């Protein structure tokens, strides 16, 4: 399991896509980055790819019920 709690959206997405697994700590970091609007266009493209991987089962979350990542992404895009 990856224990990195820092990084950009691109880095987190790359690690999750390579491993097929999104650790809770990394998911929390993604929320933090989106809430503080610390994501650029490349980050948004990486987030899109990660969201699709989560939705189609190529990547899985460490915990909890399925979360609708599209809502996080859409709320960021709207701001």
CNS distance restraints for C-alpha pairs under 8 A (distance, minus, plus):
assign (resid   1 and name CA) (resid  23 and name CA) 7.04 0.50 0.50
assign (resid   2 and name CA) (resid  23 and name CA) 6.82 0.50 0.50
assign (resid   3 and name CA) (resid  23 and name CA) 7.83 0.50 0.50
assign (resid   3 and name CA) (resid  25 and name CA) 7.03 0.50 0.50
assign (resid   3 and name CA) (resid  26 and name CA) 7.94 0.50 0.50
assign (resid   4 and name CA) (resid  25 and name CA) 7.36 0.50 0.50
assign (resid   4 and name CA) (resid  26 and name CA) 7.00 0.50 0.50
assign (resid   5 and name CA) (resid  25 and name CA) 5.75 0.50 0.50
assign (resid   5 and name CA) (resid  26 and name CA) 5.86 0.50 0.50
assign (resid   5 and name CA) (resid  29 and name CA) 6.35 0.50 0.50
assign (resid   6 and name CA) (resid  26 and name CA) 7.75 0.50 0.50
assign (resid   6 and name CA) (resid  29 and name CA) 6.75 0.50 0.50
assign (resid   7 and name CA) (resid  11 and name CA) 5.88 0.50 0.50
assign (resid   7 and name CA) (resid  12 and name CA) 6.41 0.50 0.50
assign (resid   7 and name CA) (resid  29 and name CA) 7.86 0.50 0.50
assign (resid   8 and name CA) (resid  12 and name CA) 6.23 0.50 0.50
assign (resid   8 and name CA) (resid  33 and name CA) 7.68 0.50 0.50
assign (resid   8 and name CA) (resid  39 and name CA) 7.69 0.50 0.50
assign (resid   8 and name CA) (resid  43 and name CA) 7.43 0.50 0.50
assign (resid   9 and name CA) (resid  13 and name CA) 5.96 0.50 0.50
assign (resid   9 and name CA) (resid  30 and name CA) 6.30 0.50 0.50
assign (resid   9 and name CA) (resid  33 and name CA) 7.32 0.50 0.50
assign (resid   9 and name CA) (resid  39 and name CA) 6.85 0.50 0.50
assign (resid   9 and name CA) (resid  43 and name CA) 5.21 0.50 0.50
assign (resid   9 and name CA) (resid  44 and name CA) 7.80 0.50 0.50
assign (resid   9 and name CA) (resid  46 and name CA) 6.85 0.50 0.50
assign (resid   9 and name CA) (resid  47 and name CA) 6.71 0.50 0.50
assign (resid  10 and name CA) (resid  14 and name CA) 6.01 0.50 0.50
assign (resid  10 and name CA) (resid  42 and name CA) 7.12 0.50 0.50
assign (resid  10 and name CA) (resid  43 and name CA) 5.12 0.50 0.50
assign (resid  10 and name CA) (resid  46 and name CA) 5.36 0.50 0.50
assign (resid  10 and name CA) (resid  47 and name CA) 7.32 0.50 0.50
assign (resid  11 and name CA) (resid  15 and name CA) 6.22 0.50 0.50
assign (resid  12 and name CA) (resid  16 and name CA) 6.14 0.50 0.50
assign (resid  12 and name CA) (resid  26 and name CA) 6.48 0.50 0.50
assign (resid  12 and name CA) (resid  30 and name CA) 7.70 0.50 0.50
assign (resid  13 and name CA) (resid  17 and name CA) 5.97 0.50 0.50
assign (resid  13 and name CA) (resid  46 and name CA) 6.00 0.50 0.50
assign (resid  13 and name CA) (resid  47 and name CA) 6.54 0.50 0.50
assign (resid  13 and name CA) (resid  49 and name CA) 7.79 0.50 0.50
assign (resid  13 and name CA) (resid  50 and name CA) 5.71 0.50 0.50
assign (resid  14 and name CA) (resid  18 and name CA) 6.07 0.50 0.50
assign (resid  14 and name CA) (resid  46 and name CA) 7.63 0.50 0.50
assign (resid  15 and name CA) (resid  19 and name CA) 6.12 0.50 0.50
assign (resid  16 and name CA) (resid  20 and name CA) 5.43 0.50 0.50
assign (resid  16 and name CA) (resid  21 and name CA) 5.07 0.50 0.50
assign (resid  16 and name CA) (resid  22 and name CA) 5.04 0.50 0.50
assign (resid  16 and name CA) (resid  23 and name CA) 7.95 0.50 0.50
assign (resid  16 and name CA) (resid  50 and name CA) 7.62 0.50 0.50
assign (resid  16 and name CA) (resid  59 and name CA) 6.87 0.50 0.50
assign (resid  17 and name CA) (resid  21 and name CA) 7.07 0.50 0.50
assign (resid  17 and name CA) (resid  50 and name CA) 6.79 0.50 0.50
assign (resid  17 and name CA) (resid  53 and name CA) 7.41 0.50 0.50
assign (resid  17 and name CA) (resid  58 and name CA) 7.71 0.50 0.50
assign (resid  17 and name CA) (resid  59 and name CA) 6.35 0.50 0.50
assign (resid  19 and name CA) (resid  59 and name CA) 7.79 0.50 0.50
assign (resid  20 and name CA) (resid  58 and name CA) 6.10 0.50 0.50
assign (resid  20 and name CA) (resid  59 and name CA) 4.14 0.50 0.50
assign (resid  20 and name CA) (resid  60 and name CA) 6.22 0.50 0.50
assign (resid  21 and name CA) (resid  59 and name CA) 5.24 0.50 0.50
assign (resid  21 and name CA) (resid  60 and name CA) 4.95 0.50 0.50
assign (resid  21 and name CA) (resid  61 and name CA) 5.99 0.50 0.50
assign (resid  21 and name CA) (resid  62 and name CA) 6.98 0.50 0.50
assign (resid  22 and name CA) (resid  26 and name CA) 6.48 0.50 0.50
assign (resid  22 and name CA) (resid  27 and name CA) 6.50 0.50 0.50
assign (resid  22 and name CA) (resid  59 and name CA) 6.95 0.50 0.50
assign (resid  22 and name CA) (resid  60 and name CA) 6.02 0.50 0.50
assign (resid  22 and name CA) (resid  61 and name CA) 4.81 0.50 0.50
assign (resid  22 and name CA) (resid  62 and name CA) 5.96 0.50 0.50
assign (resid  23 and name CA) (resid  27 and name CA) 6.26 0.50 0.50
assign (resid  23 and name CA) (resid  61 and name CA) 6.32 0.50 0.50
assign (resid  23 and name CA) (resid  62 and name CA) 5.00 0.50 0.50
assign (resid  23 and name CA) (resid  63 and name CA) 7.96 0.50 0.50
assign (resid  24 and name CA) (resid  28 and name CA) 6.15 0.50 0.50
assign (resid  24 and name CA) (resid  61 and name CA) 7.23 0.50 0.50
assign (resid  24 and name CA) (resid  62 and name CA) 5.57 0.50 0.50
assign (resid  24 and name CA) (resid  63 and name CA) 6.62 0.50 0.50
assign (resid  25 and name CA) (resid  29 and name CA) 6.31 0.50 0.50
assign (resid  26 and name CA) (resid  30 and name CA) 6.28 0.50 0.50
assign (resid  27 and name CA) (resid  31 and name CA) 6.46 0.50 0.50
assign (resid  28 and name CA) (resid  32 and name CA) 6.28 0.50 0.50
assign (resid  29 and name CA) (resid  33 and name CA) 6.18 0.50 0.50
assign (resid  30 and name CA) (resid  34 and name CA) 6.22 0.50 0.50
assign (resid  31 and name CA) (resid  35 and name CA) 5.97 0.50 0.50
assign (resid  32 and name CA) (resid  36 and name CA) 6.20 0.50 0.50
assign (resid  33 and name CA) (resid  37 and name CA) 5.92 0.50 0.50
assign (resid  33 and name CA) (resid  38 and name CA) 5.06 0.50 0.50
assign (resid  33 and name CA) (resid  39 and name CA) 6.58 0.50 0.50
assign (resid  34 and name CA) (resid  38 and name CA) 6.15 0.50 0.50
assign (resid  34 and name CA) (resid  39 and name CA) 6.58 0.50 0.50
assign (resid  34 and name CA) (resid  72 and name CA) 7.57 0.50 0.50
assign (resid  34 and name CA) (resid  73 and name CA) 7.97 0.50 0.50
assign (resid  34 and name CA) (resid  76 and name CA) 6.53 0.50 0.50
assign (resid  35 and name CA) (resid  76 and name CA) 7.79 0.50 0.50
assign (resid  37 and name CA) (resid  76 and name CA) 7.19 0.50 0.50
assign (resid  39 and name CA) (resid  43 and name CA) 5.37 0.50 0.50
assign (resid  39 and name CA) (resid  44 and name CA) 6.67 0.50 0.50
assign (resid  40 and name CA) (resid  44 and name CA) 6.29 0.50 0.50
assign (resid  41 and name CA) (resid  45 and name CA) 6.31 0.50 0.50
assign (resid  42 and name CA) (resid  46 and name CA) 6.27 0.50 0.50
assign (resid  43 and name CA) (resid  47 and name CA) 6.03 0.50 0.50
assign (resid  44 and name CA) (resid  48 and name CA) 6.12 0.50 0.50
assign (resid  44 and name CA) (resid  73 and name CA) 7.93 0.50 0.50
assign (resid  45 and name CA) (resid  49 and name CA) 6.38 0.50 0.50
assign (resid  46 and name CA) (resid  50 and name CA) 6.22 0.50 0.50
assign (resid  47 and name CA) (resid  51 and name CA) 5.97 0.50 0.50
assign (resid  47 and name CA) (resid  73 and name CA) 7.72 0.50 0.50
assign (resid  48 and name CA) (resid  52 and name CA) 6.22 0.50 0.50
assign (resid  48 and name CA) (resid  73 and name CA) 7.96 0.50 0.50
assign (resid  49 and name CA) (resid  53 and name CA) 6.23 0.50 0.50
assign (resid  50 and name CA) (resid  54 and name CA) 6.15 0.50 0.50
assign (resid  50 and name CA) (resid  59 and name CA) 7.72 0.50 0.50
assign (resid  51 and name CA) (resid  55 and name CA) 6.10 0.50 0.50
assign (resid  51 and name CA) (resid  69 and name CA) 6.07 0.50 0.50
assign (resid  51 and name CA) (resid  70 and name CA) 7.06 0.50 0.50
assign (resid  52 and name CA) (resid  56 and name CA) 6.08 0.50 0.50
assign (resid  53 and name CA) (resid  57 and name CA) 5.87 0.50 0.50
assign (resid  53 and name CA) (resid  58 and name CA) 4.80 0.50 0.50
assign (resid  53 and name CA) (resid  59 and name CA) 5.26 0.50 0.50
assign (resid  54 and name CA) (resid  58 and name CA) 6.22 0.50 0.50
assign (resid  54 and name CA) (resid  59 and name CA) 4.95 0.50 0.50
assign (resid  54 and name CA) (resid  60 and name CA) 5.88 0.50 0.50
assign (resid  54 and name CA) (resid  61 and name CA) 7.58 0.50 0.50
assign (resid  68 and name CA) (resid  72 and name CA) 7.41 0.50 0.50
assign (resid  69 and name CA) (resid  73 and name CA) 6.27 0.50 0.50
assign (resid  70 and name CA) (resid  74 and name CA) 5.89 0.50 0.50
assign (resid  71 and name CA) (resid  75 and name CA) 5.95 0.50 0.50
assign (resid  72 and name CA) (resid  76 and name CA) 6.28 0.50 0.50
assign (resid  73 and name CA) (resid  77 and name CA) 6.26 0.50 0.50
assign (resid  74 and name CA) (resid  78 and name CA) 6.14 0.50 0.50
assign (resid  75 and name CA) (resid  79 and name CA) 6.60 0.50 0.50
